[in-house]
Amino acid sequence: MIDPAALPALHASHGGIWLREGSVTQAVAKGSAIGRAAETPVLLLNAPLTGQRLGYPELNGLDLLELWAFVHPARFLVPTAKGLAEALGLERPANEADIPALLQSAASALLATLEAPDWAEREGGWTAAQSLHRLRWPWGPLVAPRIPRPAEAERWLFSRLPEWEEAPPRPAARSIALEEDAVLSRLSSLTGAAAEPRPGQRAYAAAAVEAFRPRAHRDQPNMLLAEAGTGIGKTLGYLAPASLWASQAQGTVWISTYTKALQRQLDRESLRLFPDPATAARRVVVRKGRENYLCLLNLEDALQGGFAGRAAILAQLVARWAAYSKDGDMVGGDLPGWLPTLFRRNGSTALTDRRGECIYAGCPHYRKCFIERSARASAEADIVIANHALVMINAARGRETGQRPQRIVFDEGHHLFDAADATFSVALSGQEAIELRRWIMGPEGSSRGRRRGLAARLSDLASYDEEGGEAIRAATDAARALPADEWLKRVVAGEPFGPVEQLLAAVRGTVFARAADAGEADAGYGLETELAEPDGALVEAAQDAALALDALLRPLARLARRLEAVVEDAPDWLDGAARARIEGAIASLNWRRDLITAWLALLARIGGPADPDFVDWLTVDRVEGREYDIGVHRHWLDPTRPLAETVLKPAHGVLVTSATLKGGGDWDNAESRSGAVHLARGAHRFEAPSPFDYPSRAEVLIVTDIKRGDIAALSGAYARLIEASGGGTLGLFTAIRRLRAVHARIADRLARAGLPLYAQHVDPMDTGTLIDIFRDDPRASLLGTDALRDGVDVPGHSLRLVVMEGVPWSKPTVLHAARRLAGGGAAYDDRLIRARLAQAFGRLIRRAEDRGSFVILSAAMPSRLLSAFPPGTPVRRLTLDEAIIAVSAHSRAGIGGGAALGLQDNESGTHDLEQR
């Protein structure tokens, strides 16, 4: 067998390129490295990232991350040399030149695991290795010979997965009143006897009892708005009453978050409630949208020839993971976030149900389906950890009425307005319309894949019910009016086909005619214009499109009625599985009918009167000048109105909580952005300031000598600040273009100083992986956009400096302009900006021992916005040179010195006070 220690190993970073052959490591030029990698497969760590550093994006080789995914599926790994060394118990490299030797040692260790008798993930390994070898997986010749053939044939993945079981509907929760003393006692048991006294947390838990009292009035939940500063410990503060109520009332509490990071934290915290992992898995369930989970039918299709090339290898590795996954969650679950990115364009999206084409009980894997298992487990759980979008969508679409949340905790409540805005909006665009066509018609022409249309999914109904079959045929014929493949090319060429494509062509013409007057046409980004005073061509096109959509809506409505009649008549062939499939089809049909109805209402607006409750506009979506979609959009002016009607009023108790709930304003702002203002009796309020000593442990520095728009000066400022801090910097940008420009200018410089720099929209990794790397390396820095402003939780020394390129002003969109006008003009803007500043500042101090600096590179920072920062926090306006001195002094005070290359222990491994 091939000795992995004899394989060449390659490492490339912004600091240099090193190639090891045999026992000799040397620095090489890019050309030499690329040539060597092209001749013979070399050991790599993250081939796409290495290829990007070499300027050779198609680089392939023996990627150790792929080998890890085979050997240890569903195990966490920070995809860096340091992370790999720690995971395998190897000596960490002292410098980058030592990394190629580590890659050889890691390959030997992983391959040796395959032969070890105690290899925990052995089951299915031999079969997967044979399949991967046939697919010419680079690791195949090294892996397959090392796994002994099992004495008995290994079970197929789909026979190894457990089946879920049907359970009777859960009775309604009992009406109980929690005793405050009992809640505080539960809190004490969760925090532990050795925990420090925290009066703010105890007051928070006592106040949260309000959301769990029996409801006194119809359409009026017991609602509490609670702003709890960072460090209060609000997570356990609301878990104490929530878990106690769930236990005594025999009901379910839904805890809703905005970010996947908080979902993961809450899932880990569930072990405090139920120390036994098996009990925790049963009593606490994480729920996400269907598109997040592995679809077993899609996976089967991929494993049986539906995928080719690198995509087929990805499918085999995902199958390995599926056998060991906790819940089949591919986005933010235990599937390594870096795994799909290793396969570049051959991503994992085809393995999930993103088109809503699930055939429910018609699927041969229905009884093992991860999605169905999660839905059923949540009905019996004490705590369901979901996200704002799922809670709202379930309520809006009327799915799972037996599980409709009655007690809800909205954590990260400052995002409730944004989540409602996205959920209750509507867009008639080319991408949305073609997805509807595909859902109805299925594959057309030479297209491949498992996608099936209505006729295929409901073939038994068509054969049993003549009227239902006719409705399916009529819907299929009417769907031909929707955009087909290559619709965008035809629209751009001025040759639209069909009424909806003609509408999109008219929208595009209007946008370019009006947006160009604003000087936006050459900006390279998306264009938009208000839907006002439409010309005759647009009005006529809208009328024709409305007729076509109405012709589609009628047979879909007829089909839904026939499906309901079949369920009521219950023919002989309608067993439990068939009933579930028909009911699933009814739900999917109703969703599409609601969508088309919303499109018709939107089209009626073109040429008709404006509705003051909505904001309507036209867009041409572009990325760096390349068009990818065209559409008509409608958002609620106040999206908390449908939120209140569909989610809040049916609930019995609601807690909305956040460290920045008031959003830089007052309680009126919190009530208006949470929907409480639309409840007859409003909401109770609770406020607890952060216990952290911000005056002595944090500072705000406003740099006054960086000229706006000067990329060279901006880049130099970022580089010098990161050097002064010794890494540990989170850089926030409002534009991707500036982020990329700054990264390109400073990455090499920082790497030479032993300060690795990572960036969203630059490095070929998902955001969660970038944050994991940043958290793990105290000398690493991370550049990102709005997604990092409040989606990052990095306690300790790994985050000691936050730098914002400027004041995070709102983009002047049509929607923002309308809300600004309705919300008080400049005061509305100020509330938004203060909220964003507070959220960004909140990344800095996550526990009592933390310290750091918050830098804004803008002389135009208005003093009126400084109230966003905690009272007493020092705020200084100064030059860049002065800021460098201040950051350096603050950083030295925080750790008393740095570490070489960041490959040492990270001191931030303890729990954040926010979680304790």
N, C-alpha and C positions, 0 to 999 in steps of 0.2 A: 504494500500500500504506500501511497505517496506520503512522505514525511512533511507535515505542514511547516516545520521549522526550516525546511529547505526552499520554501516558496518565497519569491521576491515580495516585498511589502513596500507600499507607497503611502506617504502622508504629505498632503499639501494644505497650506494655510496662507493667510495674508502675510505671514512672517517668513515663508520660504517653502521649499520642496525638498523632501528627503526620500531617498530610495535605499532600501536595504536588500542586498543579495548575499545569501549565505550568512556570514557573521559580520559583514562590513556594511556600515551605513555611511552614505555620503550625500551632501547637498548637490542637487542637479538642477539644470535649467528646465523650463517648461517643455521645450521641444524634445529633450531627451526623455523626460518622464512620460510624455504622451507616446513617443515611439516605443518605449519599453512596455507600456501597458497594452499597446496594440499588438505587440509580438506574442506575449505570453500573459495569461491571466495573473494579475497581481493581487495581493491582499490589500483591501481597502476598508475604510470605515466611513460609510455613507457615500456611496459612489456619486450621486447627483451633486452633493456639496463639494466633493473633491474635484469632480469634473468642472464645476463652475469656477473653482479657484484656479484650475489649469486653463480655463478658457476653452474647454473641450467637453461640451455638455453631454455628448453621447458616450462618455466613458463608461465602460463596464468592466467587471472583474469579479474577484471573490470577495463580495461584500460581507463583512462580519455581522452586520445587522441582519441580513437575510439568514445567515446561519443561526444567529440567536433566535430569530422568529421560528425557526424549525425546531431547535433543541428545547427552547423554553417558551412555548407559546403562552400568551396571557400573563407573562411575568414582566414587571416594570423594569425599564432600563433607561438611564440617561445616555443618549447616543453620542458620548464623547469618549476620548481615551481614558480620562479619569473615571467616568461612570462605568466603562467596561472593566477597567482594572478592579474597581471596588466590588462590582457584581461577581467577579470570578475569583476574588481573593488574591489578586496578583499585585506585585509592587507597582505603585504608580510612577509614571515617568517623571523625571526631574526637569526635563525640558523637551521641546518638540522634537529634537533629534533622536530622542529615545522612543518615540511613539512607534516607528516601524518595528522595532524589536518587540514591543508590547503586542502588536498585531500578530506576530508569529506565535508568541506565547499564548495569546487568547485563542487563536485558531487551534493550537494543540490541546488546550484545556477543553474547549467545546467539543472537539472531535473525540477526545478521550471520554467525555460524558456519555457518548453514544454506546460505548462498550461497557460502561459501568453497570453493575447489576441493580443499583439503587436509583437508576434514572427514572424520575417521577413521571415524566411524560412519554414513557416508552410506547404505550398503547397507540396503535395506528402509525407509529413511526416507520416501520418497515414498508408498509404499503405505500405511504406517502413518498418515501425515498425512491421506491421503484418508479412511481409515476413521474416524479421530478427528474429522475435520471433520463427517462424517455423523452421528457420535454427539453433536454439539453441544459438543465440548470447547471451553472458553472460549478456549484458545490457537489453535484451529483456523483462524480467519480470518487470524491473523497468521503462522502457520507454513506452511500449505499453499501460499500463493502464492510463498513464498520458496524452495521446493525445486523445481528444474527437473525436468520429467518425463524420466525416463531414456529413452535411445534404445531399449533393449530392456526387456521386461517383467521386473520384479524377481522373483527366485526367492522362493517362499513359505518362511516360516521353517522348516517341517518338511522342506523339501528342502535347506536350507542347513546344517543341523546335521550334524556328522560321525557316521558309524556306528562302533560298536565292533566288534571282530572276535573271534571265538572263538579260544581258544588251548588247547593241550593242558595237562593238569594239571601243575603245577609239581612237580618231584621234591622229596622230603623234604630238609630242610636237612642239610648235612653236619655231622658231629660234629668240632668243632675246639676248640682251647684258645687263647684270646687271650694274647698276650705283653704283660705290663704296659708294657714299653718302647714297644711299638708303639702301645698305647692312648694313652700320654702324648705320643707324637709326633703322633698324630692330633689330640689336644687342642690342641697347640701350633699346628698348622696351622689349626685352626678359630678360635682366639682371635687369631691374627696375631702377627707378630714384635714389634710395638710394644706388645703388651699388657703390663700391669703384672704382676709375679710374684704368683701367687696359690696359695700352698701348700695352702690348704684345698680349692680346686677340683681340684688334682692328686691330693690324697689321696682325694677323693670319686670321681674317675674310676677310680683304681686299685681302690678298694673295689667299684665297680660291676661290675668284671670278674667277680665272683662269680656274678652272674645270667646270665652267658653261658658258663659252663663246661658240659661235657657232663653230663647228669643221671646220677646213680649209682644211684638207687633208684626203683622204680615208685611213683607217687602221692606223690612227694616232690620238688617242684621245688627248684632252687637259689634260695633266697629270701633277699633282703637287705632289711632295714628301715633306711632311711637318713634321719636327720633332719639337714638342712643349712640352717643359718640364712640369712636373707635376705642376699643379697650374695655368697654362696659361688660362685654361677654354676653351679647344678646342671643347668640346661638343657643347656649344652654339656658339662657333666661326664658326663651319661649319653648324650648324642648321640655322643660320641667312641667309646666301646666299642660302642654299638648300631650305628652305621654301619659300623664296622670288622667286627663280627661278620656283619652282613648281606652285606657284600661278600665275605668269605672263605668263609662257610658257604652262600652262595646261598640265604638264607632271609629271612623278614620279621620285623621287630620291630614290635610294636604299642605305641604310646605313647598311654596313656589319660589323659584329663583330666576334670575335673568341670565347668569353666566353658568357655564358648565363647571368652572373651577369651584364655585360654591356648592354645586351639586355633589362634586367629589368630596369636598370637605364634610358636608352633612352626612354622606354615606359613611365616611370614616368615623364621624362622631357617634353614629348609631351604636357602635360597640360600647359606648358609655352606658347607653340604655340597656343593651342586651349583650353582655360580655361574651356569651357563647356565639360564635360566628354563624352556626346553623340557625339558632333562634333569631339572630339579627336579620339574616337573609329572609326569614319568613315574616317577621313583624315589621320590617322596614323595606320598602320597595322603591326603586328608582324608576320613574316613568318618563319617557320622551316620545316625540312624534314617531310615527311608523318609519319615516325615512332615515332614522338613525340606526335601525336594527338590521342585522343580516337577514335577508330573505333566503330561506333554505331552498326554495324552488329555483330561484335565480342561481344559487350556488351549484345546485345539481346540474343545471343546464351548462354552467361554466366548466364543471368537472368532466362532463361528457362530450366535450368538443365545441361548446358554444364560444369559448375563448381560444385564442391562439397566441403563440409567441410569449412575450413577457407577461401578458395579462393572464395566460393560463398558469404560469408559475405563481403569480399573486393569488389566484384562486386556490391553488393547493396549499399555500401557506395560511390563507384565511380559513381553509377547512381544518388545518391543524389547530388553529386558534379556537375555532368553534367548538371543538371537542372539550376544551378546558375553560371556556369563557364562563364567567359568572352569569351573564344575562344576554349575551349576543349583541351588546351595544358597540357599534363600530365607530361612533363619534363621541369621544370623551369617556368611553368605557375602558375595558381592559385590553382592547386592541391597541398595540403601540401606535401612537399618533404618527410616528415616523414611517411606519411600514408602507402605507399607500404611496407616500411621497417618493419611495425608492423606485417606483415603477413609472414615474413621470406621467405621461399622458394616459397610461393604462391604469387609471385610478380605480377605486373601489366602489364608485357610485352605482355601477351596473349591478352590484351585488345587493343593493337595497331596493326597497319598493318606493321609488321616488315619483312614479306616475299614478299611484293609486290604483294599480291593476290587480290587487290581491283578489284571489278567487275564493278565499276563506275556506270553507269546508270542502270545496272541490280540490284543494291542494292535497297531494298524498302525504305531506309533512305537517298538515294542520295540527295534529295532536302534539307535535313537538315544537311548534312555531314559537320562537322567542317572544314575538310581539303578543301573541295570544296568552302565553304563559305569564307575561308581565301584567297584562290587563286583568287576568283572573287573580293573580297574586295580590294586586292592589285592592281588590274588593274585600279581602280578608285581613289586610295589613292594618297595623296601628298608625303607622306614619307612611305617607306616600310623598316622595321627593320628586317634584315635577318642575316644570318651568312655566313662566307666565303665559307663553303662547299656547301650550297644551291645555292649560286650565281654561283659557278663553275659547279656544277652538272647540273643545268638547262641549262647552256651554252653548256656543253659538250654533253648532251643528246638531245639537240634541242627541249626540251619541252617548252611550253608557249612562242612560238616565238613572239607572239604579245606583250608579256610583257618582252621581253629580255631587261635587264637593259641598259639604255643609259647614265645615270648619276649615278656614283657609288662613295660612300665614304667608303673606307676600313679603319675603325678605328681598333685599335690594329694591325696596318699594319706590325709590326715586326713578326707577325705570318703568313703572307701571304705565305711565302716560305713553311712552314710546312703544311699549309692547302692544298696548291697545291700538295705537295708531297703525301699526303694521297689521294687526289681526283683522281689524274692521275696515280696512281700505279695499279698494278694488282697482284692477288694472286690466284694460282690454288691450293687450299687446300681441305682437306677432308670436312671441315665444309662448305666451299663455294659450293663444288660440290653436297653435299647432299641437300643443300637448293635449288639448281637448279632442282634436281630430284623431290623434293617435289612440287615445283612450277609447273612442267610439269605433274606429275603423280597423285598428290593429295594423300589422305590417303591410306596407304597400310596395309594389314593384319588387326590387331585388333586395330590400332590407331584410336583415337576419335578426335572430334573437328570439326570446321566449314571449315577446310582447303579443298579446292577444286582444282582439276587439270584442265588442259586445256580443256579436253572433257566436264567437267561439266560447266565450265565458258562460253564455246562457243558452247553449245549444239544446239542452234538455227541455227548457221552457218553450223554445220555438217549436219543438216537435210535439209538445203536449198541448200548448195553447195557441190556436191559430191567430187570434188577435194580438197576442204578445209577440209572436213571430213577425207579424206584419209591422208592428211598431218598431221592432229592431231593424227591419229592412228600410223602413221610412227614415229612421234616424241615421242610418248609414248613408243613405242617399243625400239627406240634408247636410250631413257633415262635409260633403264635398265642396261646400261653399266656403269652408274654413281654409286658412293658408296651408299649403302643402310644402314638401321639401323644396329648399332653395327659394323660398318666398322672398327673402331679403334681396337676393340677386335680381329677381324680377322687378321688385319695387324700385330699387336703386336705378335699374336700367330704364324705368318708365314703362314697363310692360307687365303690370299687375294682372293676375288671373283670378277672377271671382270677386264678389262684392266686399269681402273683408280685406283682401289684399288691396283693392281699390281705395278703401277707407284708409288703410295705412299709408298708401301713397299720397293721399290728400293731406293726412296729418303731417307727413314728412315735408311736403311742400310748404305748409303753413308755418311749421317750426323754422325752417331755413329762411323763409321770407321775413319772419318777425324777429327771430333771435339774432340774425345777422345785423340788424339795426343797432343792437346793443353791443356790437363789437365782440361777440362770442364765437363767431363761426370758425375762426381759425385757432381756437384755444386747445383743440385736441380732446376735450372732454365732452360729456353729454350736453345737449342743448334742450331748452324747454321754453315754453311760452304759455301764458295764461289762456284758458279757453274762454275767449270773449270776442264778440263780433266776428263769428266765423263767416268765411266767404261762401258763395253759392256752391262751389265745387265740394267743399267739405260738408255742407249741410246735405247736399244730394247724396254724397257717398255714405253719410251716416244713416240716411233713410233707407237706402238699399241694403246696407249691412244689417239694420234692424229687422227688415223683412226676412232676411236670410236666417238670422238668429231665432226669430219667432217661429219660422218653419222648422227649426231644429228643436226648439223647446217643446212644441206640441207632441211629437211622437215620444219624446223622453218622458213627458208627463203621463202619456197613455201607457207606456211600458211600466212605469212605477205603479200605476193603478192595477195593471194586470198581475204584477208580482205580488202586490198586497192581496189580491183576490186568490191567488194560488195558495198563499200562506193560510188564508181563512178557510178555503175549501179543503185543504190538507189531503191531496190525492195519495194513493198508495205508495208512490215512489218518494214522497216527502218525508224521509226519516229525519232524525235529529241533525245529521250532518248537512243534508240538503236544505233543511230549514235555515240553518245558520248561514249557508252560502247565499240563499235568497235574501235573507234579512241584511246581510252585508251588501248585496247588490242594491237593495232599496236605499240603504244609507248613502252609498256612493252616488246613486242617481240623484238623490235629493240634494246632495252637495253640488253636483254639476248643474242642476236646475236652478239652485239659488245663485250660482255664479252667472249663468246666462241671464237670469232675471236682473241681476245687478248691472250687467253689461247693457241690457235694454234700457234701464233707467238712466245710465250714463249717456247713451246715444240720444235719448230723448232730450237731454240737456243741450245738445248741439243744435242750434237753431231755435231752442225753446228758452223759457225763463230760467235764470239762475236760482239755485236753491241756497238760501243763506246758511243752511246747516253744513254745507259741503264746500270743499275747494277742489276745483277741476282744472286740469292743465294737460298740455300735449308735450311729448318728449321724443327725442331721438337719442338713444343711449349709445355712447361711444367709449372706447378705451384707446387712448393714445391716437385718436383720430379715426379708428376703425369702428364702423357702425356694427352693432350686434342686436339691436331691438328698436322697435318703434311702438308707441302706444298712447292711449288716453287714460289718465289717472284720476281717481276720485278718493279723497280722504275726508273724514269728518273734520270740521273745524275744531270740535271738541270731542275727541274719541272716548273720553270718559263717560259720555252719555250712553253709548251702547254697552260699555263696560259695566256701568251701574245696572242697566236693565237685564243683561244676560248673565252676569256673574255675581254682583254684589247683592242685589235684592233677593234672589232665590236662596242665598246662603243664610245660615243662622248666626255665624260669628266670623269676623274678618279682622285680622291683625295686619296692618301695613307698617313695615319697619325699615329703617335705614339709618346710617350715620349721617346722611345728608338729606333727610326726608323733606325738609322745608325748602330745599333747593336754592339756598341763597336768599330766600324771602322770609315771609312770616307764615303763620299757621293757615291763613287764607290761601296762600299759594299751595300748601300741602293738601288742603281739602279740595282745591280745584283740580289738581293734577292726579289725585287718587280716586276721584269720583264721589267722594263723600258729600260734596256740595249738592249732588243730585238725590240724596236720601232725605226723606222728610225730617228725620230727627238728627241728621248729621253724624258726627263721630266724636268719641272721647279722645283726649290728647294726653300724651306723656312725653316728657323730655328729660334726658339725663346727659350732662356734658361728659366729654372724655376725661378719664382720670389721669391722662398722660401730662407730664410736665413739659409742655411745648415751649415755654419761654426759655428753658435751659437746654433743651435737647433738639430744637429745630430752629431754622432761620429761613427767611424768605429774602432772596437777593434779586433785585431788579437791575439788570445790566443796561446801562444807558448809552453805550457807544457802539452798538452794532446797528448798522444802517439796514433798514428793511429792504429785502430783495438782493442784498449783497451775499451771494452764496459762498464766496471765498471767505468773507469775514465770519459768516455763520459757521462754516466748517471749521475754521480755526478756533472759534470759541468752543465748539463741542469737543474738539481734540484736546485743547488745553484744560478744560474743565474735567474731562475724563482722566487725563494724566494727573491732575491735582488730587483727584479723589482716589486714584489707584484702582480705577474700575468701579464696579458696583453702581453703575449709572443707568437710569432709565431715561431715554430721550424721547420726547413726545412731539409729533409733527401733525400739522393740519393738512398737509398735502403730500401725497406719495412721491411726486416728482422731486420735491425738495429733500425728502428723506433719502431717496436714491442718490441724489447728487452729493449730499453730505457724506453718506457712507462711502461712496466711491473715492472721495478725496481723503478720507482719514483712516480707513480700515488698515491699510498697509503700515502707516505710521504708528498706529497703536499696537499692531501686532509685533512690530520690532521692539516695542517696549514691554512685551509680555502681557499685553492687555487685549484679549480677544474681543472682537466686536461682532455682534449678530444683528440682523435687521429683518423685520417683516417686509414682505414684498421684494426682498432681495435674495435671502437664503432660501433654498428649496426645502423648507420644512414648515409644518403647521405651527400655528401660534402656540398651542399648548406645549409642544416640544421645545420651542424657543424659550418659553418661560421656565420649563424644567431645567434646561441648560443654564440659564441665567441664575436660577436659584441655587444650583449646585456649585457654581464657580464664583467665589468672591471677587475675582479680578475681571470677570466678564462684564460687558455692557450690552444693552439691548436698545435698539431704536424701533419705534413703532408709531402707530396712528391711534385713533380714538379707541380702538378695541382694547388697548393696554391701559387706558386712562383709569378704568375701575375694574378691570378683569385680572389684575395682577395682585397676588398675595405673597409677598416675599419678606417674611420677618427676618431680623438679624442683619448681619454685616453685608450680606449679598446685595442689599439695596440701601445705599447711603446718600445718593444724590439723584434728584429728579430735575431734568432740564426740559423746559418748554421753549419751543422756537419763538413763541410770541403769544399774544392774547388769543385764546381760542374763540374768535368771533364766529358767529353763525354764518353759514353760507347763504347768500341772498337768493334763496329759491322762491318760487311762487307760493309754496305752502308756508314757508317761514314769513313771508311778507304779509300774508293774510292773517296769520295768527298774531303777528306783531301788531297789526292794526287793531285787532279785536282785543289784545291783551294789555294795551296801555303804552304801545310804542317803545321808547327807549327803556322804560322800566322793565318791560317784558324781556328785552335783550339782556339787561343787566342781571336779571334773575337767572337766566340760562347760563351766562358766563360765570357767575359766582358759583353756581352748582358744579360746573365743569372744573373750575379751579379747586374747589373743595374736594371733589372726587380725586383729582390728580394728586393733591397734597396728601390725601389719605393713604396713598401708596407708601409714603415715606416712613411713618412711625407705626409699626404694627404690634410692638410690645414695649413694656416700660423701659427696657434697657436700650432700645434703639435710639439712634440720633442721626441727623442728616441735614442736608441743605436742599432747598427748593429754589431753582434759578429760573427766571423768566428773561429771555433775551429780547427785551423790547422796552425802549424808552417810553413808548406810548401807553404803558400800563396805567389806566386811570386810578386815582386814589380811591374813588368811590367803590371800586371792586375789591379793595383789600379786606373788607369785612368777611370775605369768603374764608379767610384763614382763622384758626382758633384764637380767641382773645389772648393777648399777651405775647403772641409769637413775634419775635423781632423782625421788622421789615426795613430793609435798607436799599436805597438807590445808590449805585456805585458803578465805577468803570469795570471793564473786564479784568484788568490787572488786579484791581482790589478784590474782585470776586474770586479770582484764582487763589489769592492769599487766604481769604476767608474759608473757602472750600477745603483747602489743604489743611488748615488748622483744625477745622471741624472734624475732618476725616481722621487725623492723627489722634484727636481727643477720643474718638470713638473706639479705636482698636489698639492704639499704642504701637502702630507699625503694621506693615503688610506682609504678604507671603509671596514666595517665588512662584511665578507662573500660574498661581491660582489652583495648583494641583494638590494643595494641602487640604486638611479637613475644613469643611464649612461649619462655622460656629452657629448657624441659624437653624439647627435641626429641631429645636424645642418648639412646642406648640405656641401658636400665636395667642395672645390674651383674648383676642376676639373669639377664639374657639373654646377656651378653657372654662 
